[in-house]
Amino acid sequence: MDLRLVCPRVTQETLARECAELGVEPGDTLMVHASLRAVGEVLGGPDALIEAILAAVGPDGTMMMYIGSPSPLDDTGRGIYSAADEAFIAEHCPPFDPYRTRANREFGALAEFFRGHPRVRCSANAGMRMAAVGARADLLTRDHAASYGMGAGSPLERLCQAGGKLLLLGSDPDNTTLLHYAEAVAPIEGKRVARVRVPVLADGARVWLDVEEFDSANGIKDWPERFFADIVERFVAAGHARSGPIGAAHSHLIPAQALVDYAVPIMVTTAAKRAGMS
C-alpha cells in the first residue's frame, strides 16, 4: 500500500494570480466571503489564501471580513435562550473584546484565521464586528456604533463609499452580508428590530450594554426563502459581476454599491407585495 501524501498544488501565488484574472486590482477594497471547502486544499492553508488576497490588492488595498462573535455575546434578549439560561449568561459570560473574542464559528474557519492576522483591525460592535487588514482598515472599522451596526456609518457603508467590491469565493450567496446594509437603508416601513444586551468592558469592569439593531438574523421583513441568494444570483446573471475560478471555487467579484442599488428597489417592492398578501 502506497502511504505517501499528495502535496496540494494550489499555492498563494496561484490564488493571487486568479484573483487578478477575476478583476481584483491593486488598491481595491474587498469584502470577502469564502468557503475553504469550495476553494480546496491550499499549500499553506487558510493563511495562504488570506495572503494571496492581500497580495492581489497590494499595499494600497484592503481586505475586510465579517467576523461577528460567538453566541451568546449578541444573543441575550432574542428569546432563543430560556430565562434560566439568560440569568446564567448574565452572571458568567465574559465581556466582548474586539481583538481577543473569537469569530463566530458559523461564519467559517477563515473568519477566525483572519481575526488572528498580525495586522488586523477589528471594529467594536460585538454582533456586527468587522475585521480588516490594509490601507483602509482603520477607516473601515473605527467608530462602529453599538446600535444599528449595519446601517448608516457602518463599515458596510464605508465599503460602498470607498468604491469597494465583494469577493465571493464559493460562498453561499444567501449569506451576503452587504445586503443587510441594503435592508437598513431601504425605505421600508415597520422594519423588524432586535433588542439585545451585550457584555462589554467599561473602566475595567464588565457592564451590560443595551443595543438595538435591525433584525439581521431573521430579516427586517418576512422575506421569501433564500431572498438574498436570489438577489445576488439575478445580479450576476444580469452581467453586473465578473465570475471565474479561484482555486476550485466558482467565484464572483461584485461592485458593492451597485449591488446595494440593485437590491434596494427589489426589497421595497417585495415588502410591499408581501404586506398586501397579509
N, C-alpha and C positions, 0 to 999 in steps of 0.2 A: 504494500500500500504506500502510495506517494503522499507523505505528510507535509510536503513543502507548501508554504503560504504563497499566495499571489499578491504581489505588491499593487496597490491602487495606481492606475495610470493617469488619473486626473490630478493635476498639480495646481498650485497657486498661480503659476504663470498661465496655465491653460485657462483657468477660470477668469483671470483678469483680461485675457485676450477675448474671450467670449463675451464678457461684459461690454468691452469696447465695440465688438461686432454688432451687439444688440443696440448700441447707440449711447451707452454711458460715456460721458466726456469728462476730461479734466475740468475741475471746478464745479461739477454737478453737486447738488444737494439731493441725496437719495434717502427715501424712507424704504426700508427693506422688510419684506415678509418672505420667509424661506422655510421650505420643508427639507431638512437634511436628508431624509429618506429619499425624497424625489431627486435631489442633486446627486446622490450616490456617494460611494466611498471616495474620499479625497486624501491624497498623500499629505499628511499634516493635520488632518481632521478639521473640525469646525473653525479653528483659529486660522487655518489657511484660507478658508472661504472668506472670513472677515477681512483678512489682509489683502486678498485678491480684489475685493470690492473697494477697499481703501486705496489700493494701487490704481484702480481704474479711475477714481475721482481725483486722485493726485493730492498734493499738499494743500491746494486751494479748495478742495471739495470736502464734503461732509457726508457721513453715513449716520442715519438715525433709525432706531428700532423702538417699538412699543414693548416695554418690559413689565409694566404693572407691578403687582405684589402678590404673594401667595395669600390665599384665604387663611384666616378671616380678617385680614387687615382692613379690607374695604367692604366687608360684607355684614358687619353688625348693623342691624336695623332693617335689613332687606326682607326679613321674615323667613330666611332659609335655615335658621338655627332655632331650636327651642328656647324658651325663656331661661331654662336651667343652663343651657349651653352658653347663652349670651351673658349670663351672670358669671360663669366660669371664665369666659373670654375677658370680660371687664376686669376681673381680678388678676389674671395671669398673662394675658397676651403681651409680648414685648413690643415696644414702640417702633414705629416706622423710622427707618434710617435711609435717606435717599441713596446712599452708596453701599451700605452693608446689607440691607434687606435683599433677599434673593428675588429673582424674577419669578413671575407667575409661571408655574410649571406647565399650565395649559397652553402657554404660548410657544412651547417647543424648546429644545435644548439650546438653540443658537442664541436665544434671548439672554440666557444665563451666561453663556460664554462671552457675549458682547458686554454685559454688565461688568464683567471682570477685566475688561480691556484696560491696560495701564493708562491710557489717555482719555478714558470715558468721562463724560459729563452727564449727570443724572438730574432730572427735574424733581421737585419736592412735592408733587402730588402723588399720594400713595396709590390710588386706584388707576390713575391715568399716566403713571410715570413713564417718561421717555428717556432714552439714553442716546447720546450722540458722541461721535468722535470726528474731529476735523476742524476746519477753519471756522465754521459757523456753529460749532457745538454749543458754545456758551449762549449765543444769540437764540438758538432754538429752545434751550432748556431752562433758562433763567426765568425767575418771577412767574412760575407756573402756579396759577391760583388754585387754592384748595377746592373751591366750588366751581362747577361748570368748566371742568378742565379739558374739554374737547371742543370748546366753542371759541368765542372772541378772545384774542390774546393768548391762545394756547400754542404749543409747539406745532400743532397741525395747521393753524392759521399762518404761523410764521413760515412753515414749509411752503405754503402756497405763495406767500408774499415774496419769498426768495426765488421763485421760479422753479421750485423743486419738482422732483419726479418720484414715482413709486416704482420699485423694482420687485416684482412678484416672481419668486423662484420656486415654481412647483407648488405654491401655497394655495389653500382653498380660497377662492375669491370671495366667499361669503364672510371671511374674516378680514376684509379690507377696512382697516381702522379709520382711514381718512373719511369714509362715508358717515362716520359718526359726527365729524365736523360738518358735513353737508346737512345732516339731521339738525344739528344745533343752529345753523344759520338759515335753514329753510323757513319761510313764513307760514308756519302751520300752527293753528290754534290748539290749545289743550294738550300740549306735549306731556308725556308721562315723565314724572320727576321722581328720582330716588333720594331718600334722606338717610344718610348713614353716619356712623360715628367711627372715627379713626384715631388710634393711639399714636401720639407724636411726642417728641421731646420739647419741652419749653423750660429754659433756665435749668437744665439738667434733670428735670422731673418729668415723669410720664403724665400727660394730660389727654383727655378725650376731646377731640375736635368734632363739632357738628358740621356736616358737609351736605350740600345739595348738588345734584348733578342730573343732567338728562339721563334717562334710564337706558344706558347703552347695553346693559345685559339683556333687556327684554324688548328694546326698541321703543322709540318715543311714541309710536303708534303700533297697532296690531298689523304689522307688515305681512305680506304674503310669505310663504315658506321660501327660504333662500333668496330673499329680496335683494340683498347686497350682491350676491353672486350673479343674479340676473342683470343687474345694472352694469357690473363690470364686464360681463360677457357680451352684452349688447354694445358697450363702448368699444371693446376690442374688435368685435365683428364689423363695426362701422368704419374701421380703419383708422381709429384715433390713437392706436398704440403700435409699438414695434414688438414683434414676437420672434422667439427663436430659442435655441438650446443654451443652457448654462449647465455644464456637467450633463447629467441625464435628465435635468428638469426642463420641461417646457415653460418658458419664462416670458414675462411681459414687462415692457418699460412704458410707463404711463405718465403723461404730464399731470401733475397734481391738481392745479387749478382748473384745468379743462375737465377733469373727471367730476370735480365738485359742481362746476357749471352745468354739466350734463345731468348730474344726479338730482339737483335741487328741484327742477320742474317735474321730474318723474315722481319724486316724493310728494310734492304738493298735489299733483293730480291723483296719485294713488290714495293719499289720505282723504281727499275729497270724495272719491268714489267709495271708499270703504265706510266713510261716515254716512253716505247716502244709503248704503246697504244695511246699516244697523237700525 
